Amino acid sequence: MDENVDDPISEDDWGAAIAEQEKAEAAAAEKLAAPPSAAVFKEFSAKGSGTETHNDIDFILDIPVQLTVELGRTKIAIKNLLQLAQGSVVELDGLAGEPMDVLVNGCLIAQGEVVVVNDKFGIRLTDIVTPAERIRKLNK
């Protein structure tokens, strides 16, 4: 029996297929080794950045944050905490007339004084904490 008759693929076909595969692998390796083209990266420039920034800020304007006004703090033992009842007074470290802290998501952003408007408490901001001051306080 002649094996070439039963097998339609000859050694020349296998050699051509292997050569084609090696050629494709070499091209892929060359492509990976080449530096990326400039078209892949977007160029940063000052032109048009003002409108893009404004549009980016619009995305976050509706995100709710937790605003807290802190009158003061204190530490008490659990024994004393369990003895609290209606009408109990807890002494805070804040002094009367001292500015109250205004926190957003736990971060101090301002200080102010308590006001009453239409039988509801509010706060009049008297001092806004600058970003530089916030960073300085974080580093302490």
MDAnalysis code that builds the backbone (N, CA, C; Angstrom):
import MDAnalysis as mda
import numpy as np

u = mda.Universe.empty(420, n_residues=140, atom_resindex=np.repeat(np.arange(140), 3), trajectory=True)
u.add_TopologyAttr("name", ["N", "CA", "C"] * 140)
u.add_TopologyAttr("resid", np.arange(1, 141))
u.add_TopologyAttr("resname", ["MET", "ASP", "GLU", "ASN", "VAL", "ASP", "ASP", "PRO", "ILE", "SER", "GLU", "ASP", "ASP", "TRP", "GLY", "ALA", "ALA", "ILE", "ALA", "GLU", "GLN", "GLU", "LYS", "ALA", "GLU", "ALA", "ALA", "ALA", "ALA", "GLU", "LYS", "LEU", "ALA", "ALA", "PRO", "PRO", "SER", "ALA", "ALA", "VAL", "PHE", "LYS", "GLU", "PHE", "SER", "ALA", "LYS", "GLY", "SER", "GLY", "THR", "GLU", "THR", "HIS", "ASN", "ASP", "ILE", "ASP", "PHE", "ILE", "LEU", "ASP", "ILE", "PRO", "VAL", "GLN", "LEU", "THR", "VAL", "GLU", "LEU", "GLY", "ARG", "THR", "LYS", "ILE", "ALA", "ILE", "LYS", "ASN", "LEU", "LEU", "GLN", "LEU", "ALA", "GLN", "GLY", "SER", "VAL", "VAL", "GLU", "LEU", "ASP", "GLY", "LEU", "ALA", "GLY", "GLU", "PRO", "MET", "ASP", "VAL", "LEU", "VAL", "ASN", "GLY", "CYS", "LEU", "ILE", "ALA", "GLN", "GLY", "GLU", "VAL", "VAL", "VAL", "VAL", "ASN", "ASP", "LYS", "PHE", "GLY", "ILE", "ARG", "LEU", "THR", "ASP", "ILE", "VAL", "THR", "PRO", "ALA", "GLU", "ARG", "ILE", "ARG", "LYS", "LEU", "ASN", "LYS"])
u.atoms.positions = np.array([
    [0.828, -1.182, 0.000],
    [0.000, 0.000, 0.000],
    [0.867, 1.239, 0.000],
    [0.440, 2.188, -0.773],
    [1.174, 3.441, -0.843],
    [0.535, 4.432, 0.127],
    [1.340, 4.955, 1.105],
    [0.803, 5.853, 2.135],
    [0.423, 7.203, 1.567],
    [1.084, 7.677, 0.518],
    [0.785, 8.985, -0.061],
    [-0.585, 9.024, -0.697],
    [-1.104, 7.875, -1.122],
    [-2.428, 7.843, -1.723],
    [-3.498, 8.028, -0.650],
    [-3.338, 7.349, 0.524],
    [-4.328, 7.454, 1.603],
    [-4.270, 8.818, 2.303],
    [-3.106, 9.414, 2.387],
    [-2.926, 10.679, 3.094],
    [-2.775, 11.805, 2.080],
    [-3.818, 12.674, 1.927],
    [-3.741, 13.719, 0.919],
    [-2.771, 14.841, 1.282],
    [-2.328, 14.929, 2.555],
    [-1.419, 15.994, 2.975],
    [0.008, 15.502, 2.791],
    [0.807, 16.245, 2.067],
    [2.188, 15.858, 1.825],
    [3.104, 16.617, 2.768],
    [4.372, 16.225, 2.775],
    [5.351, 16.893, 3.628],
    [5.519, 18.342, 3.229],
    [5.359, 18.656, 1.973],
    [5.475, 20.040, 1.524],
    [4.365, 20.908, 2.122],
    [3.151, 20.341, 2.240],
    [2.041, 21.084, 2.844],
    [2.316, 21.374, 4.326],
    [2.847, 20.361, 5.040],
    [3.170, 20.554, 6.457],
    [4.260, 21.607, 6.612],
    [5.240, 21.557, 5.799],
    [6.327, 22.533, 5.870],
    [5.823, 23.948, 5.617],
    [4.927, 24.085, 4.638],
    [4.355, 25.395, 4.331],
    [3.519, 25.909, 5.494],
    [2.738, 25.029, 6.146],
    [1.899, 25.423, 7.281],
    [2.754, 25.854, 8.461],
    [3.828, 25.111, 8.733],
    [4.723, 25.454, 9.843],
    [5.419, 26.782, 9.563],
    [5.862, 26.992, 8.324],
    [6.507, 28.249, 7.963],
    [5.541, 29.423, 8.111],
    [4.292, 29.215, 7.729],
    [3.272, 30.279, 7.858],
    [3.014, 30.608, 9.323],
    [2.969, 29.562, 10.171],
    [2.743, 29.774, 11.602],
    [3.920, 30.532, 12.217],
    [5.150, 30.153, 11.874],
    [6.329, 30.841, 12.394],
    [6.336, 32.307, 11.960],
    [5.914, 32.555, 10.729],
    [5.861, 33.918, 10.207],
    [4.842, 34.758, 10.988],
    [3.677, 34.171, 11.301],
    [2.633, 34.872, 12.061],
    [3.091, 35.145, 13.492],
    [3.776, 34.169, 14.127],
    [4.277, 34.355, 15.486],
    [5.347, 35.443, 15.530],
    [6.220, 35.488, 14.523],
    [7.254, 36.511, 14.466],
    [6.629, 37.899, 14.306],
    [5.588, 38.005, 13.495],
    [4.908, 39.291, 13.299],
    [4.237, 39.743, 14.589],
    [3.629, 38.800, 15.327],
    [2.977, 39.147, 16.593],
    [4.006, 39.595, 17.618],
    [5.145, 38.907, 17.697],
    [6.200, 39.291, 18.636],
    [6.770, 40.662, 18.276],
    [6.918, 40.931, 16.994],
    [7.424, 42.216, 16.545],
    [6.455, 43.336, 16.900],
    [5.164, 43.054, 16.789],
    [4.133, 44.044, 17.114],
    [4.140, 44.365, 18.608],
    [4.348, 43.341, 19.468],
    [4.399, 43.561, 20.909],
    [5.652, 44.334, 21.313],
    [6.760, 44.105, 20.617],
    [8.015, 44.753, 20.967],
    [8.064, 46.204, 20.493],
    [7.276, 46.552, 19.495],
    [7.289, 47.906, 18.945],
    [6.660, 48.871, 19.937],
    [7.169, 50.126, 20.012],
    [6.552, 51.117, 20.906],
    [5.137, 51.438, 20.431],
    [4.235, 51.760, 21.383],
    [2.856, 52.055, 20.996],
    [2.788, 53.296, 20.112],
    [1.848, 53.292, 19.219],
    [1.704, 54.427, 18.312],
    [1.081, 55.604, 19.042],
    [1.285, 56.774, 18.529],
    [0.769, 57.991, 19.162],
    [-0.751, 58.052, 19.105],
    [-1.357, 57.323, 18.191],
    [-2.809, 57.365, 18.051],
    [-3.514, 56.678, 19.220],
    [-2.796, 55.839, 19.965],
    [-3.396, 55.107, 21.080],
    [-3.687, 56.050, 22.243],
    [-2.822, 57.046, 22.467],
    [-2.951, 57.939, 23.605],
    [-3.572, 59.260, 23.182],
    [-4.469, 59.747, 24.028],
    [-5.113, 61.027, 23.762],
    [-4.179, 62.142, 24.238],
    [-4.019, 63.156, 23.442],
    [-3.142, 64.262, 23.794],
    [-3.855, 65.191, 24.763],
    [-3.156, 65.571, 25.839],
    [-3.693, 66.507, 26.798],
    [-3.304, 67.913, 26.368],
    [-4.259, 68.802, 26.400],
    [-3.953, 70.180, 26.061],
    [-4.862, 71.091, 26.856],
    [-4.491, 72.342, 26.928],
    [-5.279, 73.314, 27.680],
    [-6.551, 73.698, 26.940],
    [-6.538, 73.598, 25.610],
    [-7.716, 74.026, 24.864],
    [-8.874, 73.051, 25.079],
    [-10.035, 73.596, 25.357],
    [-11.236, 72.782, 25.526],
    [-11.356, 72.121, 26.881],
    [-10.359, 72.248, 27.758],
    [-10.424, 71.562, 29.039],
    [-11.439, 72.214, 29.977],
    [-11.708, 73.513, 29.813],
    [-12.660, 74.193, 30.683],
    [-14.061, 73.644, 30.549],
    [-14.500, 73.388, 29.331],
    [-15.853, 72.860, 29.154],
    [-15.931, 71.405, 29.573],
    [-14.874, 70.629, 29.337],
    [-14.888, 69.223, 29.742],
    [-14.948, 69.115, 31.259],
    [-14.191, 69.956, 31.981],
    [-14.204, 69.923, 33.434],
    [-15.585, 70.283, 33.949],
    [-16.207, 71.293, 33.367],
    [-17.545, 71.680, 33.790],
    [-18.515, 70.511, 33.607],
    [-18.432, 69.829, 32.491],
    [-19.316, 68.685, 32.247],
    [-19.030, 67.555, 33.215],
    [-17.763, 67.328, 33.571],
    [-17.423, 66.281, 34.516],
    [-18.002, 66.588, 35.893],
    [-17.961, 67.837, 36.311],
    [-18.496, 68.224, 37.618],
    [-20.011, 68.018, 37.653],
    [-20.684, 68.216, 36.538],
    [-22.127, 68.027, 36.496],
    [-22.529, 66.611, 36.901],
    [-21.675, 65.638, 36.646],
    [-21.997, 64.255, 36.980],
    [-22.096, 64.028, 38.480],
    [-21.377, 64.798, 39.286],
    [-21.355, 64.537, 40.724],
    [-22.242, 65.479, 41.535],
    [-22.847, 66.467, 40.896],
    [-23.613, 67.462, 41.650],
    [-24.815, 66.879, 42.376],
    [-25.379, 65.787, 41.922],
    [-26.567, 65.203, 42.553],
    [-26.234, 64.107, 43.557],
    [-24.957, 63.855, 43.825],
    [-24.581, 62.809, 44.780],
    [-24.825, 63.326, 46.191],
    [-25.625, 62.612, 46.982],
    [-25.889, 63.079, 48.351],
    [-24.693, 62.819, 49.267],
    [-24.453, 63.741, 50.202],
    [-23.406, 63.590, 51.209],
    [-24.030, 63.808, 52.583],
    [-23.377, 63.307, 53.611],
    [-23.870, 63.438, 54.984],
    [-23.278, 64.704, 55.592],
    [-24.132, 65.695, 55.888],
    [-23.710, 66.942, 56.516],
    [-24.046, 66.862, 58.001],
    [-23.050, 67.087, 58.854],
    [-23.218, 66.975, 60.298],
    [-22.735, 68.253, 60.955],
    [-23.487, 68.748, 61.931],
    [-23.047, 69.873, 62.752],
    [-22.791, 69.307, 64.139],
    [-21.566, 69.470, 64.595],
    [-21.160, 68.867, 65.867],
    [-21.089, 69.931, 66.949],
    [-21.897, 69.744, 67.981],
    [-21.913, 70.681, 69.106],
    [-20.758, 70.433, 70.057],
    [-20.323, 69.214, 70.176],
    [-19.234, 68.860, 71.083],
    [-19.156, 67.359, 71.226],
    [-18.184, 66.900, 72.005],
    [-17.979, 65.473, 72.242],
    [-17.663, 65.262, 73.711],
    [-17.795, 64.022, 74.118],
    [-17.387, 63.640, 75.466],
    [-17.153, 62.139, 75.502],
    [-16.408, 61.699, 76.488],
    [-16.202, 60.270, 76.721],
    [-16.810, 59.944, 78.077],
    [-17.610, 58.878, 78.082],
    [-18.175, 58.435, 79.356],
    [-18.046, 56.916, 79.437],
    [-18.036, 56.419, 80.661],
    [-17.943, 54.977, 80.883],
    [-19.283, 54.328, 80.552],
    [-19.241, 53.078, 80.173],
    [-20.477, 52.344, 79.835],
    [-21.429, 52.332, 81.029],
    [-20.891, 52.230, 82.248],
    [-21.723, 52.242, 83.461],
    [-22.556, 53.518, 83.511],
    [-21.934, 54.671, 83.215],
    [-22.648, 55.960, 83.231],
    [-23.617, 56.062, 82.050],
    [-23.236, 55.513, 80.906],
    [-24.108, 55.521, 79.739],
    [-25.404, 54.763, 80.023],
    [-25.297, 53.627, 80.708],
    [-26.478, 52.819, 81.025],
    [-27.385, 53.495, 82.057],
    [-26.868, 54.450, 82.811],
    [-27.663, 55.149, 83.820],
    [-28.420, 56.344, 83.243],
    [-28.174, 56.694, 81.957],
    [-28.868, 57.829, 81.353],
    [-30.353, 57.530, 81.221],
    [-31.151, 58.539, 81.481],
    [-32.602, 58.402, 81.360],
    [-33.124, 59.695, 80.738],
    [-34.422, 59.709, 80.454],
    [-35.017, 60.910, 79.893],
    [-34.814, 62.067, 80.857],
    [-34.307, 63.195, 80.329],
    [-34.044, 64.364, 81.161],
    [-32.612, 64.435, 81.656],
    [-31.815, 63.380, 81.446],
    [-30.401, 63.413, 81.858],
    [-29.648, 64.432, 81.017],
    [-28.628, 65.041, 81.601],
    [-27.796, 66.014, 80.906],
    [-26.395, 65.422, 80.754],
    [-25.893, 65.466, 79.525],
    [-24.540, 64.990, 79.249],
    [-23.693, 66.213, 78.929],
    [-22.630, 66.393, 79.695],
    [-21.756, 67.542, 79.491],
    [-20.834, 67.278, 78.305],
    [-20.780, 68.254, 77.370],
    [-19.929, 68.143, 76.186],
    [-18.698, 69.019, 76.367],
    [-17.674, 68.773, 75.565],
    [-16.445, 69.567, 75.675],
    [-16.548, 70.925, 74.983],
    [-17.627, 71.155, 74.213],
    [-17.813, 72.446, 73.552],
    [-18.298, 73.497, 74.535],
    [-17.799, 74.717, 74.375],
    [-18.200, 75.809, 75.255],
    [-19.343, 76.601, 74.626],
    [-20.183, 77.212, 75.456],
    [-21.282, 78.039, 74.961],
    [-20.699, 79.212, 74.174],
    [-21.254, 79.478, 72.996],
    [-20.787, 80.560, 72.152],
    [-19.601, 80.177, 71.260],
    [-19.058, 79.000, 71.457],
    [-17.935, 78.535, 70.632],
    [-18.462, 78.093, 69.266],
    [-17.693, 78.311, 68.195],
    [-18.152, 77.875, 66.871],
    [-18.376, 76.365, 66.815],
    [-19.429, 75.978, 66.102],
    [-19.748, 74.563, 65.932],
    [-19.044, 74.045, 64.680],
    [-18.609, 72.798, 64.716],
    [-17.944, 72.190, 63.563],
    [-18.975, 71.685, 62.561],
    [-18.729, 71.926, 61.272],
    [-19.576, 71.431, 60.188],
    [-18.746, 70.394, 59.429],
    [-19.259, 69.162, 59.406],
    [-18.531, 68.065, 58.773],
    [-19.317, 67.528, 57.584],
    [-18.611, 67.185, 56.514],
    [-19.214, 66.513, 55.365],
    [-18.547, 65.153, 55.262],
    [-19.355, 64.119, 55.404],
    [-18.856, 62.736, 55.414],
    [-17.708, 62.576, 56.409],
    [-17.836, 63.242, 57.576],
    [-16.856, 63.102, 58.642],
    [-15.638, 63.999, 58.509],
    [-15.561, 64.827, 57.478],
    [-14.402, 65.701, 57.254],
    [-14.810, 67.145, 57.545],
    [-14.050, 67.809, 58.416],
    [-14.343, 69.197, 58.787],
    [-14.189, 70.117, 57.578],
    [-15.275, 70.844, 57.242],
    [-15.210, 71.762, 56.106],
    [-15.481, 73.210, 56.503],
    [-16.115, 73.411, 57.682],
    [-16.446, 74.779, 58.084],
    [-16.753, 74.821, 59.571],
    [-16.901, 76.047, 60.075],
    [-17.377, 76.276, 61.433],
    [-18.436, 77.360, 61.364],
    [-19.345, 77.340, 62.339],
    [-20.408, 78.326, 62.317],
    [-21.079, 78.466, 63.664],
    [-22.092, 79.326, 63.690],
    [-22.845, 79.566, 64.929],
    [-24.284, 79.111, 64.743],
    [-24.864, 78.630, 65.824],
    [-26.226, 78.109, 65.789],
    [-27.210, 79.267, 65.672],
    [-28.217, 79.110, 64.806],
    [-29.297, 80.087, 64.663],
    [-30.624, 79.335, 64.696],
    [-31.687, 80.057, 65.008],
    [-33.028, 79.488, 64.994],
    [-33.828, 80.243, 63.937],
    [-34.387, 79.486, 62.969],
    [-35.181, 80.069, 61.902],
    [-36.493, 79.288, 61.837],
    [-37.624, 79.987, 62.048],
    [-38.952, 79.352, 62.023],
    [-39.009, 78.124, 62.921],
    [-38.548, 78.271, 64.145],
    [-38.558, 77.205, 65.149],
    [-37.699, 75.997, 64.774],
    [-36.775, 76.163, 63.842],
    [-35.858, 75.079, 63.481],
    [-34.431, 75.578, 63.664],
    [-33.569, 74.676, 64.107],
    [-32.163, 75.015, 64.259],
    [-31.481, 75.059, 62.900],
    [-30.518, 75.938, 62.776],
    [-29.688, 76.025, 61.589],
    [-28.296, 76.445, 62.007],
    [-27.439, 76.624, 61.037],
    [-26.085, 77.078, 61.352],
    [-25.669, 78.128, 60.337],
    [-25.147, 79.233, 60.829],
    [-24.617, 80.288, 59.976],
    [-23.121, 80.063, 59.884],
    [-22.631, 79.829, 58.679],
    [-21.212, 79.546, 58.494],
    [-20.402, 80.808, 58.717],
    [-19.414, 80.707, 59.573],
    [-18.563, 81.848, 59.873],
    [-17.137, 81.661, 59.347],
    [-16.722, 80.423, 59.111],
    [-15.356, 80.158, 58.664],
    [-15.357, 78.890, 57.811],
    [-14.863, 78.999, 56.592],
    [-14.737, 77.854, 55.692],
    [-13.297, 77.356, 55.763],
    [-13.119, 76.065, 55.958],
    [-11.784, 75.476, 56.028],
    [-11.253, 75.315, 54.605],
    [-10.069, 75.845, 54.351],
    [-9.473, 75.751, 53.010],
    [-8.954, 74.331, 52.784],
    [-8.842, 73.922, 51.527],
    [-8.288, 72.592, 51.245],
    [-6.890, 72.389, 51.843],
    [-6.073, 73.432, 51.857],
    [-4.724, 73.326, 52.433],
    [-4.800, 73.033, 53.933],
    [-5.731, 73.698, 54.637],
    [-5.900, 73.444, 56.074],
    [-6.386, 72.028, 56.327],
    [-7.298, 71.527, 55.470],
    [-7.794, 70.150, 55.633],
    [-6.660, 69.155, 55.485],
    [-5.789, 69.384, 54.522],
    [-4.662, 68.475, 54.309],
    [-3.710, 68.543, 55.478],
    [-3.461, 69.752, 55.998],
    [-2.564, 69.911, 57.144],
    [-3.108, 69.169, 58.358],
    [-4.425, 69.221, 58.582],
    [-5.020, 68.516, 59.709],
    [-4.952, 67.006, 59.541],
    [-5.025, 66.524, 58.295],
    [-4.911, 65.086, 58.051],
    [-3.518, 64.581, 58.369],
    [-2.500, 65.407, 58.150],
    [-1.115, 64.995, 58.370],
    [-0.738, 64.973, 59.842],
    [-1.548, 65.554, 60.706],
    [-1.240, 65.569, 62.161],
    [-1.519, 64.241, 62.791],
])
